[in-house]
Structure formats: C-alpha cells, structure tokens
C-alpha cells in the first residue's frame, strides 16, 4: 500500500479536480475554435403531431423542432468533487524518531472482530464555489484547516 501524508493527498486531489475542470474547459474551447461555433445537430429534428383541439378525432398539425434548441450553451464545469473512505486513525512511532505520527490506515484487518480501534468515516470534498479549498469531515465533525495556498482554479 502506498504511504503519503494527508497534506499530499489533499494537494493531489485538489490538483486533479482543478486539472479535470480545466481539461473540460479546454476541450469545449477547442471545439469552438475548430469550427467557429459549438457543434450543433441542426439536421436532427423532432417531429410531432399536435392535435388542434381536445376532441378525440381532431385533426393534427405537424410541428418540427430542431434538436439544437435543447442544447445547453453554457460551458460545462465541475462544481464539486468528494471522496469518502473508512479508516483507522492511530498514533505510530517510527524508528529513530521521538515524535509520534498520526496515521490513517485504509486497509481493513483480516478479522474485523479483532479490531481494537474504531473505524472512522472520512469525507474530503472540494467545491468550486470556495476556490477548491478542501473540506475535511471525520465522523460528521468538520476538521478546521488553514487554506491551501496552492489553490488555483476558476
């Protein structure tokens, strides 16, 4: 299993969601730059027959609606990214160090009934509305953190 610090995990997920959002934006802009317009399906139409009155045998009027009228013209973007997992949180002292480290183990023990430490539920979420700053919740309680300075995103 890979070992990393919690800050590294937060930075990596933050960079991934910012990169994914930028990739969506770049792809949409590339489609627009290649053709000068967004791809439309103007040749595809919806044909329906609308009755002229509520009577059962009323004549119907055909209506043709281009499907591109249903297309959303806004640029798509990611609004939220969330990761949830269960883990065991404990202090561990490494060889040669005097200070104990707080460790989160994601692996489950082979025999769950031998587990002495309780499992904790961790949720890490990123919102575009607050600049992709991570919001960490452990067992329903929010963890206070200072803002990550690396946050760069639209």
C-alpha positions in Angstrom: 0.0 0.0 0.0 1.2 3.5 -0.8 2.1 5.8 2.1 1.7 9.6 1.8 1.0 12.4 4.1 -2.5 13.8 4.5 -1.4 17.2 3.0 0.0 15.4 0.0 -3.3 13.6 -0.5 -5.2 16.9 -0.2 -2.9 18.6 -2.7 -3.0 15.7 -5.2 -6.8 15.5 -5.2 -7.1 19.3 -5.4 -4.7 19.4 -8.4 -6.6 16.5 -10.1 -10.0 18.2 -9.8 -8.6 21.6 -11.0 -6.9 19.8 -13.9 -10.1 17.9 -14.8 -12.1 21.2 -14.7 -9.5 22.9 -16.9 -9.5 20.0 -19.4 -13.3 20.2 -19.8 -13.0 23.9 -20.5 -10.1 23.4 -23.0 -12.0 20.7 -24.8 -15.0 22.9 -25.2 -12.9 25.9 -26.3 -11.1 23.6 -28.9 -14.4 22.5 -30.3 -15.4 26.1 -30.7 -12.1 27.2 -32.1 -12.0 24.5 -34.8 -15.4 25.3 -36.2 -16.1 28.8 -35.1 -19.3 27.6 -33.4 -20.3 24.9 -31.0 -21.3 21.6 -32.6 -24.9 21.6 -33.4 -27.2 18.9 -34.7 -29.4 21.3 -36.8 -30.0 18.4 -39.3 -31.6 16.4 -36.5 -35.2 17.4 -35.7 -38.0 16.3 -33.6 -41.3 15.9 -35.5 -44.5 15.8 -33.5 -48.2 16.0 -34.4 -50.2 18.3 -32.1 -54.0 18.0 -32.0 -55.8 21.2 -32.9 -58.5 20.7 -30.3 -59.1 18.4 -27.3 -61.7 16.3 -29.3 -60.8 12.6 -29.9 -60.9 12.8 -33.7 -59.4 16.3 -34.0 -57.0 16.9 -36.9 -53.3 17.2 -36.1 -50.8 19.8 -37.1 -47.3 18.7 -37.7 -44.6 20.6 -35.8 -40.8 20.3 -36.4 -38.4 21.4 -33.7 -34.6 21.4 -34.3 -32.9 19.4 -31.5 -30.2 22.0 -31.2 -32.7 24.2 -29.3 -32.4 21.8 -26.4 -28.6 22.2 -26.2 -27.2 23.9 -23.2 -24.9 26.7 -24.5 -23.1 27.3 -21.2 -19.5 26.0 -20.7 -19.7 22.8 -18.6 -17.6 22.7 -15.4 -17.1 20.6 -12.3 -19.0 22.0 -9.3 -18.0 19.6 -6.6 -15.6 16.6 -6.0 -16.0 14.4 -3.0 -14.0 11.4 -1.7 -15.2 9.2 1.2 -13.5 6.3 2.9 -13.4 4.4 6.1 -10.1 4.2 8.0 -8.4 3.5 11.4 -6.7 6.5 13.0 -3.9 5.9 15.4 -0.5 7.3 16.6 2.6 5.4 15.4 6.2 6.0 16.4 8.7 5.3 13.7 12.2 4.0 14.4 14.7 6.7 15.2 12.0 9.4 15.8 11.0 10.8 19.1 7.7 12.2 17.9 4.7 10.0 17.2 2.8 10.5 13.9 -0.9 10.4 13.4 -1.6 7.7 10.9 -4.7 6.8 8.9 -4.8 3.1 7.8 -7.2 2.4 5.0 -6.6 -1.4 5.0 -9.1 -3.5 6.9 -7.8 -6.2 9.3 -8.4 -9.8 8.2 -10.6 -10.5 11.2 -12.8 -7.4 11.8 -13.8 -8.7 15.3 -10.2 -8.4 16.5 -10.1 -4.7 15.6 -9.4 -2.7 18.8 -9.6 0.7 17.2 -12.9 2.0 15.8 -13.3 2.7 12.1 -13.7 6.4 11.2 -15.6 7.7 8.2 -13.6 10.5 6.4 -15.1 12.7 3.7 -13.0 15.1 1.7 -14.9 17.5 -0.5 -13.9 20.3 -2.9 -16.3 23.0 -4.1 -15.6 25.3 -7.0 -17.7 28.0 -5.1 -15.0 28.3 -2.4 -11.9 28.1 -4.6 -11.4 24.3 -4.4 -10.4 24.5 -0.8 -10.7 21.1 0.8 -13.3 20.5 3.4 -12.5 17.5 5.6 -15.1 15.8 7.7 -14.3 13.0 10.1 -17.3 11.1 11.6 -19.6 14.1 10.8 -17.3 16.6 12.5 -15.6 19.2 10.3 -11.8 19.5 10.7 -10.5 23.0 10.9 -7.7 23.6 8.5 -5.9 26.7 7.1 -6.4 27.4 3.5 -4.2 25.7 1.0 -2.2 28.3 -0.8 -1.8 26.2 -4.0 -5.5 26.5 -4.9 -5.7 28.0 -8.4 -8.8 27.4 -10.2 -11.8 29.1 -11.8 
